[in-house]
Amino acid sequence: MVCSRCGASLAAADARDYVGQVTCEDCYLEALSQVRTCDPWAVHLARSLKDSHGRHQLTPRQQELYDLVKEKGEVSIADAARTLGLKEEELRQEFAPLRHMELLKATKRENLIILTLF
């Protein structure tokens, strides 16, 4: 069997069904955990959870993404993913908390999603 999303070979016992598609476990979990960047409650929580210095605690990947956008001024999601060695879905997962913390924002320009500082 082959995963319909990533093309990986998998044993029948490892196959997962997602809306009629055969997927591997990773793609199945990815499909179930959709990233929500526009979440007012998450923004509220992020504002209230700043550390004692008035800053947010970022993971190393989030810090790399923030630093990349800060350095370049703006960067497309595809370019940021390529620069950081991530899949676009992984990059979107790292971006979501930065959006909730109001550190980065995204805008659509032509067919590209561009990340900029908030």
Order of alpha helices (4+ residues) and beta strands (2+ residues): beta-beta-alpha-alpha-alpha-beta-alpha-alpha-beta-beta
